């Protein structure tokens, strides 16, 4: 399985006393910057285990060349 590089960096330097909120960070997976349509990004890093990243998004168009991870689709009861 191909490894993914995740980077989380501030989009700008905060002013004195200012705390950055989640929208103030740039999150990239390889060369893909999470942006439009992404509603949540969770990174779990428990000791002694592999990290787990969960990305929640509402895609307009999805173009996938290679599936390197399992994709789980969650459907609310109102959509069934």
ChimeraX attribute file (.defattr): number of C-alpha atoms within 10 A of each C-alpha:
attribute: neighborCount
match mode: 1-to-1
recipient: residues
	/A:1	6
	/A:2	8
	/A:3	7
	/A:4	11
	/A:5	9
	/A:6	14
	/A:7	13
	/A:8	11
	/A:9	10
	/A:10	14
	/A:11	12
	/A:12	10
	/A:13	10
	/A:14	11
	/A:15	8
	/A:16	6
	/A:17	6
	/A:18	8
	/A:19	10
	/A:20	14
	/A:21	8
	/A:22	11
	/A:23	10
	/A:24	14
	/A:25	15
	/A:26	15
	/A:27	20
	/A:28	16
	/A:29	12
	/A:30	11
	/A:31	11
	/A:32	9
	/A:33	13
	/A:34	17
	/A:35	12
	/A:36	10
	/A:37	11
	/A:38	12
	/A:39	11
	/A:40	11
	/A:41	13
	/A:42	10
	/A:43	11
	/A:44	11
	/A:45	11
	/A:46	9
	/A:47	7
	/A:48	6
	/A:49	8
	/A:50	9
	/A:51	10
	/A:52	10
	/A:53	11
	/A:54	11
	/A:55	11
	/A:56	13
	/A:57	14
	/A:58	10
	/A:59	10
	/A:60	7
	/A:61	6
	/A:62	7
	/A:63	6
	/A:64	7
	/A:65	6
	/A:66	7
	/A:67	9
	/A:68	11
	/A:69	8
	/A:70	6
	/A:71	7
	/A:72	7
	/A:73	7
	/A:74	7
	/A:75	8
	/A:76	7
	/A:77	6
	/A:78	5
	/A:79	5
	/A:80	5
